[in-house]
Amino acid sequence: MFSENSIVHSSPRKYFGKDVVISCDLKCFKAWGINERPRVQLSNEEDDYEWLADDELGLAPEESPWTEGDQNKPNPSEEGQVHNKWCVRECERSVMTKPGEPIELQDFSVRIFNIPQGQK
């Protein structure tokens, strides 16, 4: 499920030499990272889980235990601290698109299944 009403912040970047756009909802205070966001395991299959919705969670830690290169979760209140390597590789709230492609952010007001329910 994707949110149609999210405020989207986008930054043009180079990624492996290609032009891309990194976008998110700027809710870094709710960004846990793909490896750390609390989840409910649905079966014995390792990848069969659903991430908890934002309202089920408190604030995410200011720093992630995971880094990308030398970069950790940014602090968007500090100038120049938006969309770094951590956002691209670790943040569950961000998406990367080609310039001009539609931007669809996941809607964390509801739980999100890792494996779409029709694909089990």
Buried (B, 14 or more C-beta within 10 A) or exposed (E): EEBEEBEBBBBEBEEEEEEBBBBBBBBBBBBBBBEBBEBEEBEEEEEEBBBBBBEEBEEBEEEBEBBBEEBBBBEBEEEEEBBBBBBBBBBBBBBBBEEEEEBBBBBBEBBBBBBEEEEE
